[in-house]
């Protein structure tokens, strides 16, 4: 398994500042803005965006967190280990909500998050901010604010690492095709790429 760092801590800091500016330009009234981070890494990203918006606007938008795991269409997936906390600190009705996530891939997580969100109220608009857009969409989902487009192959994984969750800020591409997996077959064991 090989790894390549594609964004450093400084790259992430600059990217978050740029996305914050774009959100301000699109949403003139910050008091009507609500940033909601998707568990897990979207939550600290939403907090960083709010801090940056406050630097420029002298007003900090409300920040919340959303667990959408029960809305996923792959709920039988063993990756879903436990339900996280949903914390929406303000009324979402008639607010401009920006969902914040680390990586946009198939679009299934964002679709599930929107389903969870509209069960809580009716926002004026729902926007999407992502640090990384890696392509390979399976749903007609498009981010309004993208930190960086990183075209990737399906055998690659994009890992966003943040101080709050991983002890450091960086983005890496992991090449999973380097692994050889042993799978039993009728003729014995074969190595598959």
C-alpha positions as CSV (number, residue, x, y, z in Angstrom):
1,X,0.0,0.0,0.0
2,X,1.5,3.3,-1.1
3,X,0.6,6.8,0.2
4,X,1.1,10.2,-1.3
5,X,0.4,13.4,0.6
6,X,-1.6,15.8,-1.7
7,X,-2.4,18.6,0.8
8,X,-0.4,19.8,3.8
9,X,-1.7,21.5,6.9
10,X,-1.0,24.9,5.3
11,X,-2.8,23.8,2.1
12,X,-5.9,22.9,4.2
13,X,-5.8,26.1,6.1
14,X,-5.7,28.2,2.9
15,X,-8.4,26.1,1.3
16,X,-10.7,26.5,4.3
17,X,-10.2,30.3,4.2
18,X,-11.1,30.4,0.5
19,X,-14.2,28.3,1.0
20,X,-15.3,30.6,3.9
21,X,-15.0,33.6,1.5
22,X,-17.1,31.8,-1.1
23,X,-19.8,31.0,1.5
24,X,-19.8,34.7,2.6
25,X,-20.2,35.8,-1.1
26,X,-23.1,33.5,-1.7
27,X,-24.8,34.1,1.6
28,X,-24.9,37.8,2.4
29,X,-26.7,37.5,5.7
30,X,-24.5,35.3,8.0
31,X,-27.1,35.5,10.8
32,X,-29.3,33.3,8.6
33,X,-26.5,30.7,8.0
34,X,-26.2,27.4,9.7
35,X,-23.1,25.2,9.1
36,X,-23.7,21.5,9.8
37,X,-20.8,19.1,9.8
38,X,-21.3,15.5,8.8
39,X,-19.7,13.0,11.2
40,X,-16.9,12.5,11.6
41,X,-14.5,14.9,9.8
42,X,-17.1,17.3,8.6
43,X,-17.7,18.5,12.1
44,X,-14.3,20.0,12.7
45,X,-14.2,21.4,9.2
46,X,-17.5,23.2,9.8
47,X,-16.1,24.7,13.0
48,X,-13.0,25.9,11.1
49,X,-15.2,27.4,8.4
50,X,-17.3,29.2,11.1
51,X,-14.1,30.6,12.7
52,X,-12.9,31.9,9.3
53,X,-16.3,33.5,8.5
54,X,-16.2,35.2,11.9
55,X,-12.8,36.7,11.1
56,X,-14.2,38.4,8.0
57,X,-17.8,39.1,9.0
58,X,-17.4,39.7,12.8
59,X,-20.4,37.4,13.2
60,X,-20.1,33.6,13.7
61,X,-22.7,31.3,12.1
62,X,-24.2,28.6,14.2
63,X,-22.4,25.2,13.8
64,X,-24.0,21.8,14.3
65,X,-23.3,18.2,13.7
66,X,-25.4,15.6,11.9
67,X,-25.4,11.8,12.1
68,X,-27.1,10.4,9.1
69,X,-26.0,6.7,9.5
70,X,-29.6,5.5,10.0
71,X,-30.6,7.1,6.6
72,X,-27.9,5.4,4.6
73,X,-28.9,2.9,1.9
74,X,-26.2,0.6,3.1
75,X,-27.3,0.4,6.7
76,X,-26.4,-3.3,6.9
77,X,-22.8,-2.2,6.2
78,X,-20.5,-3.4,9.1
79,X,-18.6,0.0,8.7
80,X,-21.5,1.7,10.5
81,X,-20.4,0.9,14.0
82,X,-22.3,3.3,16.2
83,X,-24.7,6.2,16.0
84,X,-23.1,9.5,16.6
85,X,-24.8,12.6,18.2
86,X,-26.8,15.0,16.1
87,X,-26.6,18.5,17.5
88,X,-28.4,21.3,15.7
89,X,-28.0,24.4,17.9
90,X,-30.5,26.6,16.0
91,X,-33.8,26.3,14.2
92,X,-33.2,25.1,10.6
93,X,-36.6,26.3,9.2
94,X,-36.0,29.1,6.7
95,X,-32.2,29.1,7.2
96,X,-29.5,28.6,4.7
97,X,-27.9,25.4,5.7
98,X,-24.4,24.4,4.5
99,X,-23.6,20.7,4.9
100,X,-19.9,20.3,5.4
101,X,-18.0,17.0,4.7
102,X,-14.5,16.0,4.1
103,X,-14.7,14.0,0.9
104,X,-17.4,13.8,-1.8
105,X,-17.3,10.5,-3.6
106,X,-20.5,8.6,-4.7
107,X,-22.9,11.2,-3.3
108,X,-24.8,8.6,-1.2
109,X,-23.7,10.0,2.2
110,X,-24.8,13.5,1.1
111,X,-28.2,12.2,0.0
112,X,-28.6,10.4,3.3
113,X,-27.6,13.6,5.2
114,X,-30.2,15.6,3.3
115,X,-32.9,13.1,4.1
116,X,-31.9,13.3,7.8
117,X,-31.8,17.1,7.7
118,X,-35.3,17.6,6.2
119,X,-36.7,15.3,8.9
120,X,-35.6,18.1,11.3
121,X,-37.2,21.0,9.4
122,X,-37.4,22.9,6.2
123,X,-34.4,25.0,5.4
124,X,-34.6,27.8,2.9
125,X,-31.7,26.2,1.0
126,X,-29.2,23.4,1.4
127,X,-25.7,23.9,0.2
128,X,-22.7,21.6,0.2
129,X,-19.1,22.3,1.1
130,X,-16.5,19.6,0.8
131,X,-12.7,19.7,1.2
132,X,-12.1,17.1,-1.5
133,X,-14.2,16.1,-4.5
134,X,-12.8,12.8,-5.9
135,X,-15.5,12.1,-8.5
136,X,-17.1,8.7,-9.2
137,X,-20.6,10.0,-8.5
138,X,-23.5,7.5,-8.2
139,X,-26.1,10.1,-7.3
140,X,-26.8,13.5,-9.0
141,X,-25.0,15.4,-6.2
142,X,-22.8,18.4,-6.8
143,X,-20.9,20.5,-4.2
144,X,-21.4,24.2,-4.1
145,X,-18.0,24.8,-2.5
146,X,-15.1,22.5,-3.3
147,X,-11.7,22.8,-1.7
148,X,-9.8,20.7,-4.2
149,X,-10.8,18.3,-7.0
150,X,-8.7,15.2,-6.8
151,X,-9.5,12.8,-9.6
152,X,-8.9,9.3,-8.3
153,X,-9.2,5.7,-9.3
154,X,-11.7,3.4,-7.5
155,X,-8.7,1.4,-6.1
156,X,-7.5,4.5,-4.4
157,X,-8.7,6.0,-1.1
158,X,-8.6,9.6,-0.2
159,X,-7.9,10.1,3.5
160,X,-8.5,13.5,5.1
161,X,-6.7,13.7,8.4
162,X,-7.4,16.4,10.9
163,X,-5.8,17.3,14.2
164,X,-9.1,16.9,16.0
165,X,-9.6,13.3,14.8
166,X,-6.2,12.1,13.6
167,X,-3.6,14.2,15.3
168,X,-2.4,16.0,12.2
169,X,-3.8,18.0,9.2
170,X,-3.1,16.5,5.8
171,X,-4.8,14.8,2.9
172,X,-3.3,11.6,1.4
173,X,-4.1,9.3,-1.5
174,X,-3.7,5.7,-0.6
175,X,-3.2,3.2,-3.4
176,X,-5.1,0.1,-2.3
177,X,-4.1,-2.0,-5.4
178,X,-0.7,-2.5,-4.0
179,X,-2.2,-5.0,-1.6
180,X,-2.4,-8.7,-2.6
181,X,-5.3,-10.5,-1.0
182,X,-5.3,-14.2,-0.6
183,X,-8.7,-15.7,-1.6
184,X,-9.4,-19.4,-1.3
185,X,-10.5,-21.0,-4.6
186,X,-11.3,-24.5,-5.7
187,X,-7.7,-25.1,-6.8
188,X,-6.1,-23.7,-3.7
189,X,-5.2,-20.1,-2.8
190,X,-4.7,-17.5,-5.4
191,X,-3.3,-14.0,-5.1
192,X,-5.5,-11.3,-6.5
193,X,-4.6,-7.7,-7.2
